Amino acid sequence: MVYAPIKRPAQNNYKNFLMKNGVMLFALVIVLISLIGFYFSFKDSTDSRKDAAIPENNLIVLSPDTITVQPGGIFEVKVTTKQTAKLIAAQAVVMFNPRHFKLETTGGIAPGYRLLYANQGAQINQTGKVIMIMGITPPSSGATLPYPQGNEVELTTLYFSVIDPSFTNESISVSTQESILTVNDPNQPGNVLQSANSSTISMAATPIPPSPTSEATPVPDATATPLPTAVPEPTATPVVPTPTPTSPVVSMTLDVEYKIKGLSQAGKTVLTRVILVEAGNTSNQFVYSDVPFVSGENGYLKHQINLTQGVTTPPQTNKLYNVYVKTPTTLQMKLLEIGLNEGANSVSKLNVPLRYGDFIYGASENIIEINDVVEIIDQYTDLEVPVTNANRRYDLDFSGFIDLTDVSLVLDNYTDLEVKGDNHEQP
């Protein structure tokens, strides 16, 4: 006799499957719940870090919110920053449609500021991009920095005319990627704050033409504030006499470590000049040029120098020496005073970084002045300028591009008419 297989109800199959694999399914559900919780926890922490790094009250904004324009009419756009920290510099990049509007002129700069850079009128109305870099006016000697006061600073005013009102909706806005604030805030990386959102003015045209008898709103002339001309100071030519011969030293090395503000990547090489100056006797100097310092994981630059190499007589072990470091684009800084021993020695200063901005040598070497600021701004001709052999020295953060971060690293250090580095010629 042949027996036909008995088909069990479907629910029994599900029941048996769940009984056999219940533990595995339960574990899978727990894992999924954990992953979902981790995702939202990570997202919240990321958002909180983002909010902390770019506070909303440090924005460049435009006002008013809406404007109704007439053919041939002139209207104004105010560029304002809401700040909670002391503002050192601001770059405003205002975007508009050059087919509909034309920039006629720019109003004065806010009290306490001066215009460091602005693109030209013909270029502005061709590209529809107004670029202005404003920095605080350096104080006179002994005075405090003239930071603008209050929670809101009106940086400048732009005056536009309507050249083609054939539109229904239009806007003028601050570019999110290109508008920055540089503030005196040590808690912000690089002291650079990008605007967290675009500020936009909504434009609406009206078919009503202006009255033939009405006069156009007068356009104020922009008054350029003359920048004081820095008088270069002569730099004394170092005289390196031949040290008194002493007994030869078998081995003497010096590990030097320092950091530059804005450099956080590992594996970057920075040619550095290291000078050892005998304490109380500046005529006794030992110069080690073009030393290839390499950055570690934290961006700190380090190199071991053989003090007996390249000099007729090495530094002596019974004397104190001040150690100075300088790169081709930073001010010189004194690290520490040390006494040398035969064999291995070390000096490290990481609490104060070297400052970018010294591009012009000669009489103005080791000084940041307006010509140095203009030097890097001249290299910044686009949102991101690719690095070549000709402009590589201006890529201060080693990003591969010359951009706003590089400009801001210099502006952050330009706090006076002349900002000088440490002088190894002075005792």
C-alpha positions in Angstrom: 0.0 0.0 0.0 1.3 3.5 -1.0 0.7 6.3 1.4 0.4 9.8 0.2 2.5 12.4 2.2 0.4 14.3 4.6 0.5 18.1 4.1 0.7 20.0 7.4 -1.0 23.3 7.9 1.0 26.4 6.9 1.0 27.8 10.5 2.7 24.6 11.8 5.6 25.2 9.4 6.0 28.8 10.6 5.7 27.6 14.2 8.4 25.0 13.8 10.7 27.4 11.9 10.3 30.0 14.7 11.0 27.4 17.4 14.2 26.2 15.7 15.5 29.6 14.8 14.0 31.8 17.4 17.3 32.6 19.1 19.0 33.6 15.9 16.1 35.9 14.9 16.1 37.5 18.4 19.8 38.2 18.1 19.3 39.7 14.7 16.6 42.1 15.9 18.8 43.2 18.8 21.6 43.9 16.4 19.3 46.0 14.1 18.0 48.0 17.0 21.6 48.7 18.2 22.6 49.8 14.8 19.7 52.2 14.5 20.4 53.6 17.9 24.1 54.1 17.0 23.2 55.9 13.8 20.9 58.5 15.5 23.4 58.9 18.3 26.2 59.5 15.8 24.1 61.9 13.8 23.2 63.9 16.9 26.8 64.1 18.0 27.9 65.1 14.5 25.2 67.8 14.3 26.2 69.1 17.7 29.8 69.4 16.7 28.8 71.1 13.5 26.6 73.6 15.4 29.5 74.2 17.9 32.0 74.8 15.1 29.7 77.2 13.1 27.4 79.1 15.4 24.4 80.7 13.6 25.0 84.1 15.2 28.3 84.5 13.2 26.7 84.9 9.8 27.0 87.4 7.0 23.5 88.4 6.1 21.8 90.7 3.6 18.9 93.1 4.3 16.1 93.9 3.8 14.4 90.5 3.2 12.4 91.6 0.2 12.6 94.4 -2.4 10.2 95.5 -5.1 12.1 97.3 -7.9 11.1 99.5 -10.9 12.8 99.7 -14.3 15.7 102.1 -14.1 15.3 102.4 -10.3 18.2 102.1 -7.8 18.0 100.1 -4.6 20.4 99.3 -1.8 21.5 96.0 -0.2 23.1 96.1 3.3 25.8 93.6 4.2 25.7 92.9 7.9 27.3 90.4 10.3 25.9 89.2 13.5 28.8 88.5 15.8 29.4 87.2 19.3 33.3 87.3 19.1 35.6 90.1 18.3 35.7 90.2 14.5 39.1 90.5 12.9 38.2 90.2 9.2 35.3 89.4 7.0 34.9 88.4 3.4 31.5 89.0 1.8 30.8 87.4 -1.6 27.4 88.7 -2.8 25.9 87.0 -5.9 23.4 88.6 -8.3 22.1 88.2 -11.8 24.1 90.6 -14.1 21.4 90.3 -16.8 18.9 92.1 -14.5 21.0 94.2 -12.2 24.1 96.3 -12.3 26.3 97.3 -9.3 26.6 101.1 -9.4 28.7 101.7 -6.3 29.6 100.6 -2.8 29.0 102.6 0.3 31.5 103.2 3.0 33.1 100.5 5.2 32.0 100.1 8.8 33.8 102.2 11.4 36.8 100.4 12.7 37.3 98.5 9.4 39.2 99.2 6.2 38.9 97.6 2.7 41.7 95.2 2.1 40.5 93.9 -1.3 37.7 94.3 -3.7 37.2 93.1 -7.3 36.7 95.8 -10.0 33.4 97.1 -11.3 33.6 95.7 -14.9 34.5 92.3 -13.5 31.7 92.4 -11.0 29.0 93.2 -13.5 30.3 90.6 -15.9 30.4 87.7 -13.4 27.6 88.9 -11.0 29.9 88.4 -8.0 30.9 91.1 -5.5 34.0 90.1 -3.5 35.1 92.3 -0.6 37.6 91.5 2.1 37.5 93.9 5.1 39.8 93.9 8.1 40.0 95.9 11.3 42.0 99.2 11.0 45.4 98.7 12.8 45.6 100.8 15.9 48.2 103.4 16.6 51.2 102.4 18.7 50.1 101.5 22.2 46.4 101.6 21.5 44.0 98.7 21.7 42.5 97.1 18.6 39.4 99.0 17.3 37.0 96.1 17.4 33.5 97.2 16.4 31.1 97.1 19.3 27.6 95.5 19.5 26.0 92.3 18.5 25.5 93.4 14.8 27.9 95.3 12.5 26.8 96.7 9.2 29.9 96.1 7.1 28.9 98.0 3.9 26.1 98.9 1.5 25.8 97.9 -2.2 23.8 100.1 -4.6 22.2 98.3 -7.6 20.3 99.6 -10.6 17.7 97.6 -12.6 18.7 97.1 -16.2 16.2 94.5 -17.3 13.0 94.1 -15.2 11.7 91.2 -17.4 11.5 88.8 -14.5 8.9 87.6 -12.0 11.2 86.3 -9.3 14.9 87.0 -8.7 17.3 87.0 -5.8 20.5 88.4 -4.5 22.4 86.2 -2.0 25.5 85.6 0.0 27.4 82.6 -1.3 27.5 79.8 1.3 30.9 78.5 0.4 32.6 81.8 -0.1 31.5 84.1 2.7 33.7 83.9 5.8 34.2 85.6 9.1 37.6 85.5 10.8 37.2 86.1 14.5 39.5 86.3 17.5 38.3 83.0 19.0 40.9 80.3 20.0 38.1 77.6 20.1 37.5 77.8 16.4 39.9 75.8 14.1 42.0 78.3 12.1 39.7 81.0 13.5 37.6 80.7 10.3 33.8 80.6 10.3 31.9 79.9 7.1 28.4 81.1 7.0 26.1 78.3 7.9 23.4 79.3 5.4 22.8 81.6 2.5 21.1 85.0 3.1 18.9 85.8 0.2 16.9 88.9 -0.8 13.8 88.1 -2.8 13.3 90.4 -5.7 10.0 91.3 -7.4 9.6 93.5 -10.5 6.7 95.9 -10.9 5.3 97.0 -14.4 4.8 100.6 -13.1 7.6 102.7 -14.7 9.0 105.6 -12.7 7.5 109.0 -13.0 9.2 111.2 -15.6 9.6 114.0 -13.1 11.0 111.8 -10.4 14.7 111.8 -9.8 16.7 108.8 -9.1 17.9 108.2 -5.6 21.4 109.8 -5.4 24.1 107.3 -5.2 26.7 108.1 -2.5 30.3 108.0 -3.7 32.5 105.4 -2.1 35.3 107.1 -0.3 38.4 105.0 -0.3 40.3 105.2 3.0 44.0 105.6 2.2 46.1 103.0 3.7 49.2 104.2 5.6 52.4 103.4 3.8 54.6 101.2 5.9 58.2 102.5 6.1 60.5 99.6 5.9 63.2 99.4 8.5 66.7 98.4 7.5 67.6 94.9 8.6 71.1 94.6 10.0 73.3 92.1 8.1 74.4 89.4 10.5 78.1 89.2 11.0 79.2 85.7 11.9 82.8 85.8 13.2 84.8 82.7 13.4 84.3 81.2 16.9 87.3 80.6 19.1 88.6 77.1 18.3 87.8 74.5 20.9 88.3 70.8 21.3 86.4 68.9 18.7 83.1 67.3 19.7 82.5 63.8 18.6 78.7 64.0 18.3 76.1 66.7 19.2 72.5 66.6 17.9 69.5 68.7 18.5 65.9 67.5 18.1 63.7 70.6 17.3 59.9 70.5 17.3 57.4 73.3 16.6 54.0 73.9 15.0 52.5 76.2 12.5 48.9 77.5 12.8 46.8 75.9 10.1 49.0 72.8 9.5 47.4 69.6 10.8 48.3 67.0 8.2 51.0 64.4 8.5 53.9 63.8 6.1 54.3 67.5 5.0 57.8 68.8 4.5 58.6 72.4 5.5 62.1 73.8 4.8 63.1 75.6 8.0 65.9 77.9 9.1 67.2 77.2 12.6 69.5 79.6 14.3 71.4 79.1 17.6 72.5 82.4 19.2 74.7 82.5 22.2 72.9 84.1 25.1 74.3 87.6 25.8 76.5 87.5 22.6 74.4 87.8 19.5 77.5 87.9 17.3 78.1 84.2 18.0 75.5 82.5 15.8 75.1 79.1 14.2 72.8 79.0 11.2 71.3 75.8 9.7 69.4 76.6 6.5 66.8 74.7 4.6 66.4 72.0 7.2 63.6 69.6 6.0 61.2 69.4 8.9 58.4 66.8 8.5 55.0 66.9 10.2 53.7 64.1 12.3 50.1 62.8 12.8 49.2 65.9 14.8 50.8 68.3 12.3 53.8 69.1 14.6 57.0 69.6 12.7 60.2 67.8 13.9 63.7 67.2 12.7 67.0 66.1 14.3 69.9 68.5 13.4 73.5 67.4 13.5 75.1 70.5 15.1 78.6 69.5 14.1 77.8 69.4 10.4 78.3 72.4 8.1 80.0 74.6 10.7 83.8 75.1 11.3 83.4 74.9 15.0 80.2 73.6 16.6 78.4 75.2 19.6 80.0 74.7 22.9 78.7 72.6 25.8 79.5 75.2 28.5 77.3 78.0 27.1 73.6 78.8 26.8 72.0 79.3 23.3 68.6 80.8 22.2 67.0 78.7 19.4 65.1 80.5 16.6 63.1 78.9 13.8 61.7 80.5 10.6 60.0 79.2 7.4 59.8 81.0 4.0 56.2 82.1 4.7 56.1 82.6 8.5 57.5 85.1 11.0 60.5 84.0 13.0 59.9 82.7 16.5 62.2 82.0 19.5 61.6 78.6 20.9 63.7 78.3 24.1 67.0 79.0 25.7 69.0 75.7 26.2 72.3 74.5 27.4 73.8 71.9 25.1 75.4 68.6 26.1 77.5 66.2 24.0 75.3 63.7 22.3 71.5 64.1 22.1 69.7 67.4 22.9 66.1 68.5 22.3 63.9 71.6 22.3 60.2 71.8 21.7 57.6 74.6 21.7 54.0 73.6 20.9 51.9 76.0 22.9 52.6 79.0 20.5 52.5 78.3 16.7 54.5 80.1 14.0 52.4 82.7 12.2 51.9 82.8 8.4 52.1 85.9 6.4 55.8 86.8 5.7 56.0 86.6 1.9 58.2 89.6 1.0 61.9 89.5 1.9 64.6 92.1 1.8 64.0 95.1 4.1 60.6 93.8 5.2 61.7 90.3 6.0 60.3 88.9 9.3 57.5 91.5 9.1 53.8 91.1 8.1 52.5 94.3 6.4 49.9 95.3 3.9 52.1 94.2 0.9 52.2 90.7 2.3 48.4 90.6 2.5 48.1 91.9 -1.1 50.6 89.2 -2.1 48.4 86.3 -1.2 45.2 88.0 -2.3 46.7 88.4 -5.8 47.0 84.6 -5.9 43.3 84.1 -4.9 41.7 84.6 -8.3 39.0 81.9 -8.1 37.1 79.9 -5.5 39.8 77.3 -5.6 43.1 78.0 -7.4 45.0 74.7 -8.2 48.5 74.6 -6.8 51.4 74.8 -9.3 55.2 75.1 -8.8 54.8 78.9 -9.2 52.2 79.4 -6.5 52.9 76.5 -4.1 54.2 78.6 -1.3 50.8 80.2 -0.9 49.0 76.9 -0.2 49.5 77.4 3.5 47.2 74.5 4.7 48.6 72.0 2.1 45.1 71.4 0.7 46.3 71.4 -3.0 44.4 74.7 -3.6 44.8 78.3 -2.8 41.4 79.3 -1.2 39.8 81.3 1.5 41.4 79.3 4.2 44.9 80.3 3.1 43.8 84.0 2.9 42.2 83.9 6.3 45.4 82.4 7.9 47.2 85.5 6.9 44.5 88.0 7.7 44.2 86.5 11.2 47.8 87.5 11.9 47.7 91.0 10.4 46.6 92.9 13.5 48.8 96.0 13.2 50.4 98.1 10.5 53.5 96.0 11.0 53.5 92.7 12.8 57.1 91.6 13.5 58.6 88.3 14.4 61.3 87.6 17.0 64.7 89.2 16.1 67.7 87.0 16.7 69.9 90.1 16.4 68.6 91.6 19.6 69.8 90.2 23.0 
